[in-house]
Amino acid sequence: MSSPVETAIRGVVTKGVVALADFNRGRKKAKGPNMFLEGVHTPVTQEVTDTDLKVTGEIPAALNGLYVRNGPNPLQKVNPATHHWFVGDAMLHGIRLEGGKALWYRNRWVRSNAVSDILGEPRAPGPRHERTDTANTNIVGHAGKLWAVVEAGGYPVEINADLETRAHSRFDSDIEAYSAHPHLDPHTGEMHAICYNGGMPNVIWHTVVDKDGVVTRNEPIPVQNGPMIHDCMITPNYVIVMDLPVTFSMQTLISGASFPYAWNPKHAARIGLMPRTGTADDIIWCEVEPCFIFHPANAYETEDGKVIMDACVYETMFASGINGPDSPDAKFESLTMDPETRRVTRDVVDAAPQEFPRYDERLTGRPYRYAYTLALPGKEGSEFISETSLYKHDLGARTREVHDFGAGRLPGEFVFVPAHEDAGEDEGWLMGYVIDTNTHTSEFVILDAANFTGTPVATVHIPYHIPPGFHGNFVPA
């Protein structure tokens, strides 16, 4: 639990603490390079639009829409000693596909107040959270609109089809925060999220936005210590709440770190099964060994009442580093929550370090067979994005295929897009960006999911460096 002193500091002199943190942040000097500001992470310095893109192979004619990915790209001047990968200004990178062609590539900063001020533009309309308006983590299509989203308090930002910022938004509601990872229920059209506000350490929310973009539920859940909850998952009966030992750290904040969350071994690890229309009192909390999860793949219920969730699981996170993820040991695991024993059983599916799991999201909350992940280096001090391979897991057969892009060619998260409405689970394409460190350019690559190790179906050559980012999606036109 928070100490009385820490609680008083949070509640009474927050502005003074922030001022002290800002002072300490300005005084810190870098002892070495910040890997999240150089090399492949070197920020882009301008916005471009390119309609003359070379394509190798053939873009499937059925792909009519926008692939867009979000991620941090600092426009503001930052201190390398304290800069954290997770807090850079948001930049979108998009490819518009239609009629077997790549019509354009463009990149745009999401207009926070700071970005608009630096660019000399009027500020975008809409409400702002008092601490942050940088929506730099994910972008999703919902209710006929595109939304750039972030966690810890920032509100969603509406983006148009040309990646320009329209407005900051709270979905015309009074929500206190939103999430970097809302999940769409393909059966109801509802978008579910577990949300937290960095300035409110004792509560999180289960928030539901209906198919029309209206907030229909914002159920509070009491917590302690201000846990960082990056993602969640849903099943037909539950929303899965991951309350794990990375929490708000007053010491980290005051020291000048730009991302004030740290590993907290005193915070009990638990995963909650919350009935989708229930209250906090109805949550079935299941004990789990201390660990941390950024991203689950999918989850589903078994006939005997258990819940299985597959995820990339770390033993610790933010235990030593202040600039980005500091643990190289993410294993792909299957976690079984038992409502009777209130325990979680962990089973390692693949011990190789990996992240960014994706699957066929038409099967969200239901049994599924295939998951796709990004290989990680697994070495202390290595760049987080520095491996050349994607993995395809056949969870039924417990096998793994590898697609290696070749020396110096680094993929990011790839997403699955079905070939047509009634396509089978493995019938479709995987798509994402690949950085070519040999030429300092990038590619947008489309793979045949059923021929995962084969030659890409199409490669769109982008004559610009696209830094590693976080999450993206394909939004049909």
N, C-alpha and C positions, 0 to 999 in steps of 0.2 A: 504493500500500500504506500501511497505518497506520504511523506512525513508532514507533520503540521506546518513546518517551516516552508516546505515546498508548496503545499496547498495555499498558504498565505501569499507566497510570492506570486503564484499563478493568478490568484484572485484579486490581489490588491495593487501590486506594483508591476504589472505586466509591461507597461511602457518603459519603466526604468530598467527592467531586465533586458528588454529588447535593445534599449540604448546601450547598455553595458556589453551585450553580445556584439552589437555593431561596432563598438569601440575596439573590442578584442579582435574581431574579425579583420579590421583594418590594420591592426598592428602586426598580425602574424606574417612571417616571412617563409616562403617555400624552401624546404630543405632539398628538394629535388623536383623533377618534372611531374606534372599532374597528367597521368595517362589519359584522362578524359577531356583534355584540351589540346592534344597533339596527336601526331600519327593519324590513324584512321578517324580519330575523334576530332580532328581539327575542324573548327566551326566553319560553315559556309558564310560568306560575307555579303552576298547579294541574292536578290530574287531574280529568277530567270523564267522565261517561257520559250520552249523549243518545239516547233512544229515540223522539223526536218530530222526525223529519227530513223536511223538505219535499223533494219530488222533482219535477223538471221532466222531461217525457218518460217513457219506460218502461224500467225496468231489465229486461234480458233474463231470462226465467224460467229459462234454462239455467244462469245464474250462481248457484251454490250454494256459498258458501265465504267465506273471509276475505281481504280485501285489507289488508295491513299494511305500513307503511313505517317504517324506523328512521332515526335521525339525532341529532345532538348538540343538547342543550337544557340548558344549565348550571343546575343547582340549587345547586351550591356557589358561593360568592362567588369571582369571578375578577378578576384584574388586567387591565383593558382594554389596557394597554401590551404585555402578553406573551401574552394569550389567543389561542390558535389554534383555528380552526373545527373541526379534526379531533379535539379532545380533550374537548369538552363531554360532560356526563353524557348517557347514552342515554335517548331517549324514543321510544316506539312510538305510532303513530297508526293505528287500524284501523277498517274498515267491514265489517260482517257483512251479506252478501247472501243472500237465500233467497226463493224463490217470487215473484220480481219485486219484492221490497221491500228497503229498507235497514233492517234490524232495529235496528242501533245504530251509533253512532260512539263510540269511547272512546280516550283516550290514557293511557299509563302509563309512568312511568320504569322502566327496567330496574334492578333493585336491585343496585347495587354496594354495597360496605361503607359507603362515604361517604354514598350516597343513603339507605340504610336508617338510618344513624345520624342524619342530619338529620331524617328523617321520624319518628324515635322508634320504629322497628320492630326486631324481632329480625333479625339478619343472615340472608340466604338461605344455605342449606347449600351445600356443595361446595367444591372446591379453588380456590385463587386464585393467579394469577401474582404474583410478588413486587413487580412494578412497576405493574401495572394490572389492574383488573377491570371496566373500563367497555366494554361490548360495544355500540358506538354506530353501527355502519356498515351492516349488512345484516341481513336476517332471512330464513331459508330453511326450507322444510318438507322433512324427510327422516326416513325410518324411522318415520313416524307421529308425529313430534314437530316442534315449532317451535323454531328455534334463532336467537337473536340472536348475531351474530358480529362480530369485529374482528380486525385484524392486529397484528403487532409483539409478540405474546406473550400477549395476553389470551385466555382460554379461552371456549368457547361457553357460552351461558346458555340453559337450557331454559325456554320460555315456554308457558303454557297457552292454551286457546282464548279466554279472556277477557283476554289480554295480561298476566296476572299472572306474576311471576317464580317459577319452581319451584326451580331449582337451577343453580349453576355446575357445569361438567362438562369432563372431558377425554376424553369418550367411553369411560370406564373403561379408559383406556390411560395411557401415560407420555409422551404428546406434550409437547414443550417450547413449542409455539405453535400457533395456527391462523391462518386467513385470513379476510379480509373478503369474499372472492369464491371460494367453492367452486363447482365446476361439475358438474352431474349428467349422467352419460352415460345418455341415455334407452334405450340398447340393453342395458346391463348393470345399471343401477340403482346403479352405484358413484358416489360423490361424490369428485371429485379437487380438490386444492388445492396451491398452492405457498405454504409458510408460512415466516415468519421471526420471530426473537425479538430485540427491540431490544438485549438485553444479551449477545447471542452473535453478533458481527459476522462470523464466519468460516464460518458454515454456514447453509444453508436446507434445507428438506425438501419432498419430494414425498409428500404424505399422501393416502391413500385410505381412505374410510369406505364399507363395503359397504352393500347394500340393507337390512340389518338393524341398521345403526348401529354396526358393529364396525370398529375400525381394523385394516385388513389390510396396510397398507404405510405406512412412515414413513422413506423413503429419504433419507439425508443427501446434500447437494450442497455441496462446498467453494466458498466465494466470498471476496471481499476487501472490506474497507471498510464492511461492514454495509449493503448496498443495501436501499432501500425497494422492496418488490415487492408492489404493491397487488392485482394480478390475475394471471390466467394464462388459458390456453385449452387445450382438448384436441381431438385428432383421433383417428381409429381407431387410429393407431400411435404417436402422440406426445402428451406434455404439453409445452406451450410455456412456456419460462422466460424472463422478461424481466429481464435484469440490466443496468440502465440508470443513468445518472449522477446519481441522487439517492441520497445515502448518509448514514449517521450522521455528524454533525458535532460533535466535542467542543467546538469553539469556540462553536457555536450553543448547545449545552447549557449551557456555563459562563456564557454571556452572560445566561442567564435565560429564554431562549425556552422555551415549553412544549412545542414540537414540534421535537426536535433533529435534523432532517433538512434537507439543503441541496444545491443543485446543486454537483456535483463534476466539473469539466472534466478532471481527471486520471484519472477512473475510465472505463476503456474500455467503450463501449456494445456490448452483444452480446445476441443472442436465441438461446436454446438449444432444440434439438429433442431431448427426452429420450424414448427408448423407454419405453412405459408400464410395462414390467416390468424395465427396465434399471437400471443404476447410473450414478453420476456419470461414470464412465469412458466410458460409451456415448453421452454427450451430444454432439450435433453443434452446436458453437457457431458462430454466423454473425455476422460483423461487420456493424454498422449505424452509420449516421451518428449522432452524438450527438443524443439526443432523449429525451422521456419520455412514457410511456403510463400513464394510470390505468386505462383501460377499453378492452379490445377488444370488438368485436361478436362475430362468429363466426370460425371458421377451418376449413379443409378441405384435403385433399390432392388434387393433380392427377394425371392419368394418367402424367405423366413424372416423378413423384416429388418435385415441389416441394410446399411448404406455403404456402398463402395465408391471411393473417389481416387482417381489416379492423379498424381501430381509430381512435380520436381521438388525434392525435399532437401533442405540444407540442415546440417547439424547445428550450425550457428550462423548468425549474420550480423554485420556491423559490430563485431566484437573488438576490432582493432583499428580498422581504417575509417577515415572520415571523408573520403572522396568518391566512394562508390561501393558496390558489392565487394566484400573482402573475404568471401569464403568460396573456394573452388570445388566444393564437394557435392554439388547437387546431383542426387541420384533420382532416377525415375522409379517411383514407388506406387504401390496400390495400398490404400489405407481403408480398412474396414471398420466402420463405426457400428457398435453393437448397442442398441437402445436398452437391452436387458442388463448387460454388465456395466454399461456406461464406460467402456474402454475402447481404445483404438488399437488395432493390430496393424503393424507396418510390414509390408512384404516388398522387398527390392525386386523390381522387374528388370532393371538394367542399371548396373553400378557405374557406367561411364558418365562423366559429368555432362549435363545437358540442361537446357532451359527452353522457354517459350513454347510450351506444348499447344498444339492446335488439333482439331478433329473436324469431322463433318457436323456442323452445328445444327443441321436438321434433326440430329439425334440428341440434342441437349437434354440431360436428365434421364435418358434411356440407355439400355445396354448398347454397346458399340464395339467395334473391332479394331479400328485403326487410329493411331495417334502419330503425330509428326512433331519432331523436336529438333532443336539446334544444338550441335555439339559445342561444348565449352572446353577451354584449354586444360582446366583441372590443375593448374600450377600456381602456387602462391606468387603474386606479383605480376602475373601475365595480364595482358589486355583482356578485358572481359569478352570482347568479340575478336577472336583471332584464329579460330579454327575454320576449316574449309568444307565441313560436312554437315549434311542434314541426315536425320535418322527417321525411318519409318518403322513403327512398332506394330506387329500383328499380335494383338493381345490375346487372341484365341490360341494361336500356335506358340506364343511366347518366343517369337523370332524377331530379328531386327535386320533391316536392309539399310545400306549406306549409299547416299549420293554425295560423291566428292567432286567439288567444282574445280579442283586443281590448285596448284601452288599459287599462293598469293591472292586467291579469290575467296572472299569472306562473305558468306550469306548471313542474312538476318532472319527474323521470323518469317516463315512461309505460311500462307493461309490456304485452306481447301475451298474450292468453288465447284459445286456439282455441275455436270455437263448439261443437265436439263432437270426439270422439276421432278421427274420420276426416276432419276438416275440412282444406281446402286451406291452403296457407301463408298466404294473405291473407284467410282466412275466419274471422273472429273479431273480438275487440274489443281496443282499447287503453284502458288505464285508469290514472289517477293523480290527484294533488291539484293544484289550481290556487289560488293566493293571489289574492284580490281586494283590491288595495290601495285601491280606491275606497271600500270598505265595511268594511275591516279584518276580513273574514270569509274563508272558504275554501269550496271546492267539491271534490267527488269527481266526476270527469267520465269518462264512458264514450263512446268513439268507435267507429264502425264502421270497421275497418281498411281495408275495400275502398272505403269512401266517406270517405276521410281528410279531405278539405276540407269535408265537409258538416256540417250541424248535429249536435251530439252526440246520441247515442241517449238518454242520460239524464244528468242532473246532480243530484247529491245536495247540497243546500245545508247547509253546516255553519256554524253561527253563532259560530264561534271562529276565531281566528288560528292557523294551522298554519305554523310557520316552515319555510323550506327545509330539507330533510334530504338523505339520501343514497339508499339503495336499499330497494326493497320488492318484494313478490311477492304473487300471488294463490294461495292455498292452498285447493284444493277441499275441501269438507266430507267 
